[in-house]
Amino acid sequence: MTVLTYNPNVFNISSIADARAIILTPEDDLTTDERWKLETPYLLELMEANYTFHENTVVLDYGAGIGRLAKELIKKYNCKVIGVDISPNMRSLGNYHVSSDNYVSCHPHMLQHLNVKVDYVIAVWVLQHCLAPKDDINQIYRCMKSDAQIFVVNNKNRVVPVTEEGYWADDGINLQSLLNNTFNNTFIGKLDQKIVSNAVSRGSFYGIWAKNKNPDRSEEEIVSVSDADIPVSTLSS
Ligand SMILES: C[S@@+](CC[C@H](N)C(=O)[O-])C[C@H]1O[C@@H](n2cnc3c(N)ncnc32)[C@H](O)[C@@H]1O
């Protein structure tokens, strides 16, 4: 079994331009800027189709990057957004990019200490990159109100940043199974290829999960479900 070294530093970029370039890589004939312009309002539309945002809505944007989606949600609804990201530079640039009193950014570890309960969670292009996604999903689960939903956009394959093998690794963990083990899936679909490009549509999925999987199961029981998939390689941090 190959042992690879997890390298989250790839996300520790030093400018807005570098952040945008790693958040939305060029795909097919779409540049980073074109993807940003087309995909951002489209993802908002997908969220709005199943959820009514208002000024008292508290959103957790998990893996917020520089707050691409948070900024638009706040602009449109005056809602409140907690942007969580492992990268200190993404967090700093996010505060600048979103530039709103309704936005706060923090490291994932801070979440458990803040003791917040949110109405809605966004996890866009992030779970594919997490070293131990079950831990991230559990963390998200604990911060959700009982009627909260999570909106996920993700690559079908895992894309874990590593120091070896061309910098990204697929450890074989199945994100959809992990989400289904924890939450109640209410929708799963493909992003529109006319908007996001063929390559992105083919290689990804989006879905909505509700927290209330089974009221008879305790929170502790749900978050302790073991990962259904065995990684094909070992990743060390
Ligand atoms: C591809 S970007 C997506 C940013 C944002 N969701 C968007 O769509 O504009 C992935 C982001 O997830 C963050 N990230 C990676 N692993 C994470 C983790 N375990 N917890 C929180 N954030 C993470 C990265 O630092 C990066 O900012």
The ligand as an ORCA input file, in Angstrom:
! r2SCAN-3c Opt
* xyz 0 1
  C     -11.918     24.319     -4.154
  S     -11.992     25.407     -2.799
  C     -13.730     25.789     -2.727
  C     -14.038     27.103     -2.060
  C     -15.515     27.505     -1.990
  N     -16.336     26.467     -1.407
  C     -16.044     27.871     -3.362
  O     -16.668     27.015     -4.007
  O     -15.814     29.002     -3.787
  C     -11.769     24.330     -1.418
  C     -11.597     25.061     -0.100
  O     -11.749     24.106      0.961
  C     -10.782     24.365      1.956
  N     -10.562     23.116      2.697
  C      -9.868     22.019      2.316
  N      -9.926     21.064      3.269
  C     -10.701     21.563      4.268
  C     -11.138     21.070      5.524
  N     -10.793     19.856      5.968
  N     -11.911     21.858      6.290
  C     -12.258     23.099      5.876
  N     -11.860     23.634      4.702
  C     -11.097     22.886      3.907
  C      -9.571     24.879      1.182
  O      -8.684     25.610      1.984
  C     -10.238     25.701      0.081
  O     -10.397     27.044      0.472
*
